[in-house]
Amino acid sequence: MSVLELEDVNAFYGNSHILFDLDLTVEEGEVVALLGRNGAGKTTTLRAITGTVPRREGRIDYRGQDITDESVDDISDMGVKLVPEERRVFPTLTVHENLQVARDACETPREIDEMYDIFPALSDLRGNDARNLSGGEQQMLSVARALVQDPDLLLLDEPTEGLAPVIVDDLREVFADVVQRDVTVFITEQNVEFALELSERAYIIEKGANAWEGSIDELEEQEDLLDEYLSVSTAEAD
């Protein structure tokens, strides 16, 4: 049984048609990347999955259950957790308080100390207000808040957006640890190199529709595909 399956999903912002008959599947324990240029519909796809953008046609299944018309809260309670591009940490709460609030909102949470094991930098900053953290530190905190709720499916929306290359390198090591912790991960990412290193399979969408799907090995071998849809070459993605 697939963890996540989208079938012929169409989604809109107001009258603007964003997703067109989108199909994709994420299996148990996989790390799957959703790639595409800015405006291709990646974030809308995640929002459709979590229920913040209603679909008008199609079906979204989570572990074989139709969640297409479920509420945002119900989908989250099922174990689907989104780390948004905007991060949305509580700026006036400390790192520890941010994690405690997330933990208290979950019936079967993980221990906060485990989050500090995964993100050692946060352990040293546990008494700091989130507003005083760097962009990379806020991203770590945002992911840790999701992980402390013991997600079954973790959705990561552009986790390296706006971060300096040296911070992205640090995050790469942390995320490599995260994906080894019995969590199925679906990631959207503009940084193709980052996505390819973490993922096993990928989907490419163009103007809200399926353009390609396959393994990372297959994608890396198709330089013309990377150039056509992502404007990068194989050398740049290595």
C-alpha positions as CSV (number, residue, x, y, z in Angstrom):
1,M,0.0,0.0,0.0
2,S,1.3,3.4,-0.9
3,V,1.7,6.0,1.8
4,L,0.5,8.8,-0.5
5,E,-1.2,8.7,-3.9
6,L,-2.5,11.6,-6.0
7,E,-4.8,10.7,-8.9
8,D,-5.9,13.3,-11.5
9,V,-5.7,16.2,-9.0
10,N,-6.7,19.6,-10.1
11,A,-6.2,22.6,-7.8
12,F,-7.0,26.3,-8.0
13,Y,-6.2,29.6,-6.3
14,G,-9.5,31.4,-6.8
15,N,-10.1,31.1,-10.5
16,S,-6.5,30.4,-11.4
17,H,-6.0,26.7,-12.4
18,I,-2.6,25.6,-10.9
19,L,-2.5,21.8,-10.9
20,F,-3.7,19.8,-14.0
21,D,-4.5,16.1,-13.6
22,L,-1.5,15.6,-11.4
23,D,-0.6,12.0,-10.5
24,L,2.1,10.8,-8.1
25,T,2.8,8.1,-5.6
26,V,5.1,7.9,-2.5
27,E,5.9,4.5,-1.0
28,E,6.7,3.5,2.5
29,G,10.1,4.7,3.6
30,E,10.9,6.6,0.4
31,V,12.4,10.0,-0.1
32,V,10.8,11.4,-3.2
33,A,11.6,14.8,-4.7
34,L,9.1,17.1,-6.6
35,L,11.1,19.2,-8.9
36,G,10.3,22.1,-11.3
37,R,10.9,25.7,-11.9
38,N,9.5,28.5,-9.7
39,G,5.7,28.7,-10.3
40,A,5.5,25.1,-11.6
41,G,3.1,24.1,-8.8
42,K,5.3,22.4,-6.3
43,T,4.1,24.3,-3.2
44,T,0.5,24.1,-4.4
45,T,0.9,20.3,-4.5
46,L,2.0,20.2,-0.9
47,R,-0.9,22.5,0.1
48,A,-3.4,20.3,-1.7
49,I,-2.1,17.3,0.2
50,T,-2.4,19.0,3.6
51,G,-5.8,20.4,2.7
52,T,-4.9,24.1,2.8
53,V,-5.6,24.4,-1.0
54,P,-8.8,22.5,-1.9
55,R,-8.8,20.4,-5.0
56,R,-11.8,20.6,-7.4
57,E,-11.2,17.3,-9.1
58,G,-9.2,14.2,-8.5
59,R,-8.4,12.1,-5.4
60,I,-5.7,12.1,-2.7
61,D,-5.2,8.9,-0.7
62,Y,-3.1,8.6,2.5
63,R,-2.4,4.9,3.3
64,G,-5.4,3.9,1.2
65,Q,-7.8,6.3,2.8
66,D,-9.4,9.1,0.8
67,I,-8.4,12.4,2.5
68,T,-9.4,14.6,-0.3
69,D,-12.1,16.4,1.7
70,E,-10.6,16.0,5.2
71,S,-9.8,19.1,7.2
72,V,-6.2,20.4,7.7
73,D,-6.3,19.4,11.4
74,D,-7.5,15.9,10.6
75,I,-4.8,15.3,8.0
76,S,-2.2,16.6,10.4
77,D,-3.5,14.3,13.1
78,M,-3.1,11.3,10.8
79,G,0.6,11.9,10.7
80,V,1.1,14.2,7.7
81,K,3.3,17.1,8.7
82,L,4.4,20.0,6.5
83,V,7.5,22.1,7.0
84,P,6.5,25.3,5.1
85,E,8.9,27.4,3.1
86,E,8.2,30.3,5.4
87,R,9.3,28.2,8.5
88,R,6.7,29.9,10.7
89,V,8.5,29.5,14.0
90,F,7.1,31.4,17.0
91,P,9.5,34.3,17.1
92,T,9.1,35.4,20.7
93,L,9.4,31.8,22.1
94,T,12.7,30.2,22.8
95,V,13.9,27.2,20.8
96,H,12.9,24.9,23.6
97,E,9.5,26.5,24.0
98,N,8.8,26.1,20.3
99,L,9.6,22.4,20.5
100,Q,7.5,22.0,23.7
101,V,4.4,23.7,22.1
102,A,4.7,21.3,19.1
103,R,5.2,18.3,21.4
104,D,2.2,19.3,23.6
105,A,0.0,19.4,20.6
106,C,0.7,15.7,19.7
107,E,-0.8,12.6,21.3
108,T,2.3,10.4,20.7
109,P,5.3,12.7,20.5
110,R,9.0,12.1,20.4
111,E,11.3,13.3,23.1
112,I,12.7,16.8,22.8
113,D,16.1,15.5,23.7
114,E,16.0,13.4,20.6
115,M,15.6,16.6,18.5
116,Y,18.7,18.0,20.2
117,D,20.6,14.8,19.2
118,I,19.5,15.3,15.6
119,F,20.1,19.0,15.6
120,P,23.1,19.7,17.9
121,A,23.1,23.3,17.0
122,L,19.7,23.7,18.5
123,S,20.8,22.2,21.8
124,D,23.2,25.1,22.3
125,L,20.5,27.6,21.4
126,R,17.6,26.1,23.4
127,G,17.2,29.3,25.5
128,N,17.4,31.7,22.6
129,D,14.3,33.3,21.1
130,A,13.5,32.0,17.6
131,R,13.5,35.5,16.2
132,N,17.3,35.7,17.0
133,L,18.2,32.6,15.1
134,S,19.8,32.6,11.6
135,G,17.8,31.4,8.6
136,G,19.5,28.0,8.8
137,E,18.9,27.7,12.5
138,Q,15.2,28.6,12.0
139,Q,15.0,26.0,9.3
140,M,16.4,23.3,11.7
141,L,13.9,24.4,14.3
142,S,11.0,24.2,11.9
143,V,12.0,20.6,10.9
144,A,12.5,19.7,14.5
145,R,9.1,20.9,15.5
146,A,7.6,18.6,12.8
147,L,9.7,15.7,13.8
148,V,8.9,16.0,17.5
149,Q,5.3,15.2,16.6
150,D,6.5,11.8,15.2
151,P,5.3,12.3,11.6
152,D,4.5,9.3,9.4
153,L,4.9,11.5,6.2
154,L,7.1,14.6,6.3
155,L,6.5,17.2,3.6
156,L,9.4,19.6,3.1
157,D,8.8,22.7,1.1
158,E,11.9,24.3,-0.4
159,P,14.1,23.7,2.8
160,T,17.2,25.5,1.4
161,E,15.4,28.5,0.0
162,G,17.3,31.7,0.7
163,L,20.1,30.0,2.6
164,A,23.8,30.6,2.0
165,P,25.7,27.7,0.4
166,V,27.7,27.0,3.6
167,I,24.4,26.7,5.6
168,V,23.0,24.4,2.9
169,D,26.0,22.2,3.3
170,D,25.3,21.9,7.1
171,L,21.6,21.2,6.4
172,R,22.6,18.5,3.9
173,E,24.2,16.5,6.7
174,V,21.4,17.0,9.1
175,F,18.7,16.0,6.6
176,A,20.7,12.9,5.6
177,D,20.3,11.9,9.3
178,V,16.6,12.8,9.3
179,V,15.7,10.7,6.3
180,Q,17.2,7.6,8.0
181,R,14.8,7.9,11.0
182,D,11.9,5.8,9.7
183,V,10.1,8.8,8.1
184,T,8.7,8.9,4.6
185,V,9.7,12.2,3.0
186,F,8.3,14.2,0.1
187,I,10.4,17.2,-0.7
188,T,10.1,20.1,-3.1
189,E,13.3,21.9,-3.8
190,Q,14.8,24.4,-6.3
191,N,18.3,23.3,-5.3
192,V,18.5,20.2,-7.6
193,E,21.8,19.0,-6.2
194,F,20.4,19.0,-2.7
195,A,17.3,17.1,-3.8
196,L,19.2,14.5,-5.8
197,E,21.5,13.7,-3.0
198,L,18.7,13.0,-0.5
199,S,16.1,11.4,-2.8
200,E,15.5,8.0,-4.4
201,R,12.9,9.0,-6.9
202,A,11.8,12.2,-8.5
203,Y,8.8,13.8,-10.2
204,I,9.2,16.8,-12.5
205,I,6.2,19.1,-13.0
206,E,5.8,21.8,-15.5
207,K,3.0,24.3,-15.4
208,G,1.2,22.1,-12.8
209,A,1.3,18.9,-14.8
210,N,3.4,15.8,-14.8
211,A,6.4,16.1,-17.1
212,W,8.6,13.2,-16.0
213,E,9.0,10.6,-13.2
214,G,11.7,8.0,-12.4
215,S,14.7,7.2,-10.3
216,I,17.4,9.6,-9.4
217,D,19.9,7.5,-11.3
218,E,17.7,7.8,-14.4
219,L,17.4,11.5,-14.0
220,E,21.1,12.2,-13.6
221,E,21.7,10.3,-16.8
222,Q,19.4,12.6,-18.8
223,E,21.2,15.9,-19.1
224,D,18.7,17.2,-21.7
225,L,15.8,16.6,-19.3
226,L,17.5,18.5,-16.5
227,D,18.3,21.4,-18.9
228,E,14.8,21.4,-20.3
229,Y,12.8,21.5,-17.1
230,L,15.2,22.6,-14.4
231,S,17.8,24.7,-16.4
232,V,20.7,22.8,-15.0
233,S,23.2,20.4,-16.5
234,T,24.4,17.1,-15.2
235,A,27.7,18.6,-14.2
236,E,26.0,21.3,-12.1
237,A,23.9,18.7,-10.4
238,D,26.9,16.5,-9.4
